[in-house]
Each structure stands twice: as C-alpha cells, then as structure tokens.
C-alpha cells in the first residue's frame, strides 16, 4: 500500500481520493482526484514504477493541500455540509415547531460532522445509498437514534430535490432499523393509581388529561381555554404545521378534570404549582421522577396517547379515532396498528353491531 511522507497510508490521509495509474509506452502515469469524478489534485509521470513512487512522494504535500481545498464545504452547496446549511436557513425549516427544529439541528450536526465533505455530485452514484446506510449503521446499537440521524438527512435531500437542487435522492423509501409496536402497552387503572397516589394535584391532572384526551405532549401543553368548547376541544396540531385539526370529545372523565382545574377566560389549561403553563420538558421530567419514586417501569408518557386511542377504539370507528388523534386518513390503519390492539378494535365493532341490531 502506498504511503505518504508521514508514514500513513494515503487513503487514510486523504479518504475518498480516487487514484488511477496508467502504463504508457515509454512511461507510467498516475492521476489523483479528490473523489471519483472530482477535480485532479496530483499528476505524476515517470519512466519507471520506482521513479514514479518517488515523484508521487515528493508531490504529496501539494496534493494534500489541493485535496483539503477541494473538500472544504463550509460555503459550498456542492457538498452535503453546504446543502444542510442551506436547509437550516430555509423558510421551510423556520416554519417547523421549536422542538422539531432543535432535534433536526442536533441530528444534522452529526450529518455535517460525518458526511459534510461528501460531494453532492456523489449522490448520483449507485453506491450512494449504501454509503449513507453504512454511515447510519455505525449507531445500530441505538436504532432509534440511528434512524433519526439518517431521517434528518433524508428530509434535507427530499427538500433539495423538490426545489430542483438535486436530481436524485438516494434515501427515498430507505429501510429503518427501528420499529415499534406498543399497541399492547397501555396504562391500566392500576398503573395510574400507582403513579398518581399522593402526587401533586397539578401533575395528576396533567397525566389524566393526557390519558383521557389522547393529545400529543407537544399539543397537550398548548391547549388554552379558548380551545375548550362545550362539547369538544378543538386544536390545530403542532406536528402537522397547522394543516390538521384534532377534535377531542369532552367525555365525562375529561369534563371532570376540567372542572377540577376550574374554567378561566384565557391562558393555558394545564399549569403547574407556580401557576405557569407546563412545558413538555417539565412534564416529562416530573413523570420520570414520579415513575422512579413509585417503581413504575415499562411505561412512557407517550403511552398515555395509546391508552386513549385504545379506549376510543372500543366505542368509535377508526375514522373517528383518527380525527380525535390527528392521524392522516391515508395512514389510519398503519398508525392504529401501532397504538391500538386488534382486540380493542374488535370490541368496538361488536358494541356497535349490537347497538345497531
């Protein structure tokens, strides 16, 4: 293996460099390109292989400088780093919710660290998809995080292709490592009693509000009294960027929680002990502390959403459950399969069948 004057293999010093050696009649020639199809960074011609090796060695420092210049992507959209920077400055990114922007910024930071010097032109290669999946797989021990990082890049590439900045997107319909089906994981009455016995009233109300409404945590903390009608809570979901509206019927149990809180003219419905609105982070932290103190394991705050969906499915058709939960009509069956057991769906069908009879 050819080595640089530092003693390290050239491919280790200049990852991705593309080398071509050609034997001519009276000489041997070697060409280096920053990447396959990229700009040339070294051309050497000699009468023998030994002489060529010495000549290449003498030109290594110059080639390394040219390589670094070619692979510097800070201000160039020709590299993934520049493309990511363009997306983060876009109007589409700025329209996202604060939590989503924070998550994407964090994941795309990893993308820039690991793939920032990858030329955008290289995405056209048949090997691009494998390269990106291999990069993702270095975190396969934590599949959810691994998929989140590649998912962030896939979002950027999809955005760029729609704009015409890319002609191909090698991450269309990419395979996930992480899959979850928590349809069987719901909070039972006994679980809630164990968690909430002796808990502060404000935390107790927040948990039960989640269990009876099915709202996502991000939407839960956004509910104001202006959203609460006589028969329903009507709220534009943050996750849909204002495109979908959830209509949550105010059941007797939910009505009881609202009555305990006490109707106000304005402001957030859920507030903590200091009278300020709960934040998603605050509720999550309080939940984790309470679970640890009470020895509750295997359940998450988000499972309260699945608990509500399961109860709704026992009385309502999935189309109505989807309207309450804010699911897209095209994905009702797929999403319901993750949150609602077949038994619960069948139970609801049987109840309705009996009522119709």
KAKA-V210537 format. One record per residue. N is the residue number from 1. RES is the residue in one letter. SS is DSSP state (H for helix, E for strand, L for the rest). PSI is psi in whole degrees, -180 to 180 (NA if undefined). Layout:
# KAKA-V210537
n:res:ss:psi
N:RES:SS:PSI
N:RES:SS:PSI
This chain:
# KAKA-V210537
n:res:ss:psi
1:X:L:130
2:X:L:141
3:X:E:156
4:X:L:176
5:X:L:-6
6:X:L:-7
7:X:L:-10
8:X:L:148
9:X:E:141
10:X:H:-41
11:X:H:-25
12:X:H:-38
13:X:H:-38
14:X:L:75
15:X:L:134
16:X:L:-6
17:X:L:140
18:X:E:120
19:X:E:137
20:X:E:131
21:X:E:133
22:X:E:135
23:X:E:120
24:X:L:179
25:X:L:-47
26:X:L:3
27:X:L:172
28:X:E:138
29:X:E:143
30:X:E:133
31:X:E:138
32:X:E:135
33:X:E:147
34:X:L:-34
35:X:L:168
36:X:L:118
37:X:L:0
38:X:L:-174
39:X:L:148
40:X:E:141
41:X:E:-9
42:X:E:135
43:X:E:124
44:X:E:138
45:X:E:130
46:X:E:169
47:X:L:-18
48:X:L:166
49:X:H:-40
50:X:H:-44
51:X:H:-37
52:X:H:-41
53:X:H:-42
54:X:H:-39
55:X:H:-42
56:X:H:-41
57:X:H:-40
58:X:H:-24
59:X:L:2
60:X:H:-46
61:X:H:-42
62:X:H:-41
63:X:H:-40
64:X:H:-39
65:X:H:-44
66:X:H:-37
67:X:H:-47
68:X:H:-41
69:X:H:-40
70:X:H:-30
71:X:L:10
72:X:L:110
73:X:L:7
74:X:L:-42
75:X:L:9
76:X:L:127
77:X:L:3
78:X:L:-9
79:X:E:157
80:X:H:-37
81:X:H:-43
82:X:H:-37
83:X:H:-41
84:X:H:-44
85:X:H:-39
86:X:H:-41
87:X:H:-43
88:X:H:-20
89:X:L:2
90:X:L:160
91:X:H:-34
92:X:H:-41
93:X:H:-41
94:X:H:-20
95:X:L:-16
96:X:L:160
97:X:L:159
98:X:H:-44
99:X:H:-43
100:X:H:-42
101:X:H:-41
102:X:H:-45
103:X:H:-46
104:X:H:-40
105:X:H:-42
106:X:H:-47
107:X:H:-38
108:X:H:-21
109:X:H:-40
110:X:H:-37
111:X:H:-45
112:X:H:-36
113:X:H:-42
114:X:H:-29
115:X:H:6
116:X:L:-33
117:X:L:3
118:X:L:125
119:X:E:139
120:X:H:-34
121:X:H:-29
122:X:H:-16
123:X:H:-17
124:X:H:-16
125:X:L:147
126:X:L:-21
127:X:L:-5
128:X:H:-44
129:X:H:-45
130:X:H:-41
131:X:H:-44
132:X:H:-40
133:X:H:-38
134:X:H:-39
135:X:H:-44
136:X:H:-39
137:X:H:-11
138:X:L:-16
139:X:L:27
140:X:H:-18
141:X:H:-23
142:X:H:77
143:X:H:-34
144:X:H:-45
145:X:H:-42
146:X:H:-48
147:X:H:-34
148:X:H:-38
149:X:H:-45
150:X:H:-33
151:X:H:-36
152:X:H:-42
153:X:H:-41
154:X:H:-36
155:X:H:-42
156:X:H:-45
157:X:H:-38
158:X:H:-43
159:X:H:-44
160:X:H:-38
161:X:H:-40
162:X:H:-32
163:X:H:-15
164:X:L:6
165:X:L:-23
166:X:L:145
167:X:L:-21
168:X:L:155
169:X:L:101
170:X:L:-5
171:X:L:20
172:X:L:130
173:X:L:46
174:X:L:148
175:X:L:135
176:X:L:150
177:X:L:-33
178:X:L:129
179:X:L:147
180:X:L:139
181:X:L:103
182:X:L:28
183:X:L:-33
184:X:L:-9
185:X:L:97
186:X:L:158
187:X:L:120
188:X:L:170
189:X:H:-39
190:X:H:-38
191:X:H:-44
192:X:H:-38
193:X:H:-44
194:X:H:-40
195:X:H:-41
196:X:H:-11
197:X:L:118
198:X:L:2
199:X:L:159
200:X:L:144
201:X:H:-39
202:X:H:-40
203:X:H:-42
204:X:H:-45
205:X:H:-39
206:X:H:-43
207:X:H:-46
208:X:H:-34
209:X:H:-42
210:X:H:-43
211:X:H:-31
212:X:H:-17
213:X:H:-32
214:X:L:10
215:X:L:145
216:X:L:153
217:X:H:-42
218:X:H:-32
219:X:H:-33
220:X:H:-45
221:X:L:-8
222:X:L:-11
223:X:L:125
224:X:E:169
225:X:H:-23
226:X:H:-23
227:X:H:-13
228:X:E:111
229:X:L:-164
230:X:L:-37
231:X:L:-13
232:X:E:156
233:X:E:123
234:X:E:122
235:X:E:136
236:X:E:126
237:X:L:139
238:X:L:-35
239:X:L:-30
240:X:L:5
241:X:L:38
242:X:L:8
243:X:L:-21
244:X:L:145
245:X:E:132
246:X:E:143
247:X:E:105
248:X:E:116
249:X:E:139
250:X:L:93
251:X:L:167
252:X:H:-38
253:X:H:-42
254:X:H:-36
255:X:H:-38
256:X:H:-40
257:X:H:-44
258:X:H:-37
259:X:H:-39
260:X:H:-41
261:X:H:-42
262:X:L:117
263:X:L:137
264:X:L:163
265:X:L:-41
266:X:L:173
267:X:L:174
268:X:E:145
269:X:L:-44
270:X:L:118
271:X:E:155
272:X:L:-170
273:X:L:-22
274:X:L:5
275:X:L:4
276:X:L:156
277:X:E:140
278:X:L:148
279:X:L:159
280:X:H:-42
281:X:H:-40
282:X:H:-43
283:X:H:-42
284:X:H:-43
285:X:H:-45
286:X:H:-39
287:X:H:-45
288:X:H:-42
289:X:H:-42
290:X:H:-42
291:X:H:-43
292:X:H:-44
293:X:H:-35
294:X:H:0
295:X:L:28
296:X:L:123
297:X:L:157
298:X:L:2
299:X:L:144
300:X:L:164
301:X:L:-40
302:X:L:-23
303:X:H:-15
304:X:H:-31
305:X:H:-44
306:X:H:-34
307:X:H:-46
308:X:H:-43
309:X:H:-40
310:X:H:-44
311:X:H:-40
312:X:H:-39
313:X:H:-21
314:X:L:-14
315:X:L:-19
316:X:L:154
317:X:L:156
318:X:H:-30
319:X:H:-39
320:X:H:-39
321:X:H:-41
322:X:H:-40
323:X:H:-39
324:X:H:-42
325:X:H:-14
326:X:L:25
327:X:L:148
328:X:L:142
329:X:H:-35
330:X:H:-21
331:X:H:16
332:X:H:-52
333:X:H:-43
334:X:H:-43
335:X:H:-41
336:X:H:-35
337:X:H:-25
338:X:H:-24
339:X:H:-20
340:X:L:131
341:X:L:154
342:X:H:-33
343:X:H:-42
344:X:H:-41
345:X:H:-45
346:X:H:-38
347:X:H:-43
348:X:H:-42
349:X:H:-45
350:X:H:-39
351:X:H:-45
352:X:H:-38
353:X:H:-43
354:X:H:-40
355:X:H:-41
356:X:H:-37
357:X:L:NA
